Amino acid sequence: MNHGLDSPVSGHFGHCKAFIVSTVEDGEIVKVEAVPNMSHTSCAEPVNRLASLGVDVLITMGMGMRPFMHAQQVGLTVVRSDNATVGDAVQAYLSGVAELMGREGLCSGGGGGHH
């Protein structure tokens, strides 16, 4: 569902209907756009798509090992968020209270949920 910054943070990266891409300048959100999550056959596809758009930070509640490792390989920072909305998650990141996602926070299995 796309409600811009009021959109809920997806429980699992890659299963969302759209990625909300926020452009930040001088610590302020200056642009927000929805990028549809196209169907994909590989965990790397959504990561590559976002990287090609200039995204450098991914904020998510949950993510599997393969997209996490690929995000690191292409230079993206992955941040874990328990915030309900995208806007709150971005603000938590900008204020320095969001935490980097580590392997211990990754989803296991087929991606039906997160831990």
C-alpha positions in Angstrom: 0.0 0.0 0.0 1.4 3.4 -0.9 0.6 6.2 1.4 4.0 7.8 1.1 5.6 8.5 4.5 2.4 7.2 6.2 2.8 3.8 4.6 3.4 0.9 7.0 6.9 -0.5 7.1 6.8 -3.9 5.5 7.5 -6.9 7.8 9.7 -8.4 5.1 11.8 -6.7 2.5 10.8 -7.9 -1.0 7.2 -8.7 0.0 6.1 -5.1 0.0 3.9 -3.8 -2.8 6.1 -0.7 -3.2 9.3 0.7 -1.9 9.0 4.3 -0.5 12.1 6.1 -1.6 12.9 9.3 0.4 15.5 11.8 -0.8 17.2 13.5 2.2 19.2 16.7 2.0 20.8 18.3 5.0 18.9 16.0 7.4 15.5 16.8 5.9 13.2 14.7 3.6 12.9 16.7 0.4 11.3 14.2 -1.9 9.2 11.0 -1.5 8.3 8.6 -4.3 6.8 5.1 -4.5 8.7 2.6 -6.6 6.5 -0.5 -7.4 8.0 -3.8 -6.3 8.0 -5.7 -9.6 7.7 -9.4 -9.5 11.2 -10.9 -9.2 12.8 -14.3 -9.6 15.9 -13.5 -7.6 16.4 -11.9 -4.2 19.0 -9.6 -5.8 16.6 -8.0 -8.2 14.9 -5.6 -5.8 18.2 -4.7 -4.3 19.7 -4.0 -7.7 16.7 -1.9 -8.7 16.9 0.3 -5.6 20.7 0.6 -5.9 20.3 1.7 -9.6 18.0 4.5 -8.3 20.7 5.8 -6.1 19.3 4.4 -2.8 22.1 3.9 -0.2 20.1 3.0 2.9 17.4 0.3 3.1 15.1 0.5 6.2 13.1 -2.7 6.9 11.6 -4.7 9.7 12.9 -8.0 8.3 15.0 -9.3 5.5 16.4 -12.7 4.4 20.1 -13.6 4.3 20.4 -13.5 0.5 19.1 -10.0 -0.1 21.0 -8.8 3.0 24.3 -10.1 1.7 23.6 -8.7 -1.8 22.8 -5.3 -0.3 26.1 -5.3 1.5 27.9 -6.4 -1.7 26.5 -3.4 -3.7 27.3 -1.0 -0.8 23.8 -0.5 0.7 23.4 0.1 4.4 20.6 -2.0 5.9 18.8 -0.6 8.9 16.3 -2.5 11.1 13.2 -0.6 12.1 10.2 -1.5 14.4 8.6 1.8 13.5 5.0 1.5 12.2 5.3 4.0 9.4 8.0 4.8 6.8 8.1 8.4 8.0 8.8 7.4 11.6 11.4 4.9 10.4 13.2 7.5 8.3 13.1 10.0 11.2 14.5 7.4 13.6 17.4 6.8 11.1 18.1 10.5 10.6 18.1 11.1 14.4 20.6 8.2 14.9 18.4 5.9 17.0 17.8 3.3 14.3 20.1 0.3 14.5 22.0 -1.4 11.7 20.7 -4.8 10.8 23.0 -7.7 11.6 22.9 -11.3 10.8 21.1 -12.1 14.1 18.1 -10.0 13.0 17.6 -11.7 9.6 14.6 -13.8 8.7 15.0 -17.5 8.2 13.2 -19.8 5.9 10.9 -18.9 3.1 10.3 -15.3 4.0 6.8 -15.7 5.4 7.6 -13.6 8.4 10.3 -12.1 10.4 11.9 -12.5 13.8 
